[in-house]
Amino acid sequence: RHARVEKEPPAAPADAASSTAAADEPPAARPVAGSAPPVDPRGWRDYPAGPAFLRALTDGRAPRAVWSALAGEDWAARYADAVAATVAGGRGAVVVVADAGDLERLDAALTTTLGPGRHACLSAALGPARRYRAFLAARRGDVPVVVGTRAAMFAPVDRLGLVAIWDDGDDLHAEPRAPYPHAREVLLTRAQLAGVAALVGGFTRTAEAQLLVETGWAREVVADRATVRARTPAIAPTGDDPQLARDPGAVTARLPSLAWTTARDTLRADAPVLVQVPRRGYLPSVSCAECRTPARCPHCAGPLALPSADGAPACRWCGRIAAAYACPECGGRRLRAAVTGARRTAEELGRAFPGVPVRTSGREEVLRTVPAGAALVIATPGAEPVAEGGYGAVLLLDSWALLTRADLRAGEETLRRWLAAAALARPAPAGGRVVVVADGALAPVQALLRWDPAWFAARELAERRELAFPPATRMASVTGSAAAVADLLAAAPLPDDAEVLGPVPADEDRERMLVRVPRSRGAALAEALHTAAGVRSARKAADPVRLQVDPLSLF
């Protein structure tokens, strides 16, 4: 397949550029780097350092920026502006996004800003042949810009001038296959080695991005507080004292009165309402109706779930049906919802607001856009569609499911999901409202209320620095059977200042050890583990060991 594609003349239809319209242009007609249309800096004027960032790109310099986008920001258009400024300076760019939906938005924005045929898209959805054509177009210098999902982080670009990543906190940026590179780390390494510009943007800010700012490697590009207030919807929690005084049941209610009245008033105003639900499915977790014991599969002890209102409980691990389930504690046969999924939420809200269209967006079907007008849009995180004119209200439900996860990044990930959904609402002056079902004293809720991801990122980084967790330190996980892990660590010439933590359970028959070193010793740690893995490979050790440096999840 690759040989056939390589034999195609460069003038072959450039479906390498995904949806761009370069297919019918001969090479001589294709514009080259440096012939981009003039860059309009107006989109960046809400950020005091934004126009200067664009000028530096056009002048051929290498600015490095961490950008906190405002609510309602057309981030794809802003990235297209940065790319156009780079191309106008005679250089190329690589931009990485998390998923196909973001890639579609960026592709359309670049086509509008640069014109057709100026960039290539790399994604798995293209298929092998078209993806390889896109790679060759970049390798041969036919296009100055490459955009795509995480595989695009390695794309060759002639005269590279800018590397950029959007929403670097999304776990889709982490490659699940060895050696587990993260798109952010690869792009920043390319920027450092090649001396080119870098842009790390998002509605939120990760601790890793905050470290770039605090060490001086990058500068933050943010709006002033007056602009933030003007662009942000009105945000209210349901768990603060004034709300509890009016509605004592809000502590336990899944949809407190504030959220219900906000949805009702918004629908009456003929505006759409977005409801973010963390869990997909119908009832992803059930328990005994008599004693509240979690319902487990009698075969594998996996959690039972209800796939529909009239469906039989089924195991989420092995898939077996447990139609005759009986509670092992009390013998009860009735089940109740322990966790409510998006489809059950859509069913309940449809009954609460009869006559209102209900749309769902999730794993089965992801909606990209929804029209203006009264409607309930139920979406899982990451699948929220864009509403024409913005949502009149956004409801963030089941916050406990996000905040109580035993994960180092639980708070950071929760805020990322909340800000991404809240950014789709109209500004407060236009009637936009956001209701988060959570206690207003929690740090992620405070950051959401003030729309201040930089404050939360600085707080998160300070806590991790105090506890010596990444990114303040470099940490590697060693996962495998107990004997294999011990064998590898014994063979590894670890740095003198390395700390070995654990073991912690990984799954039924494997355990995980963590090795921590100061950031300056990260390369030495990686080399030591690589050496030990080579020794085990030469001995043809039977039990495999998984090595990962700075994994997203430690436990």
Summary of the structure (lengths in Angstrom):
residues: 555
radius of gyration: 25.4
end to end distance: 41.7
largest distance: 78.3
contacts: 1899
relative contact order: 0.10
helix: 39%
strand: 21%
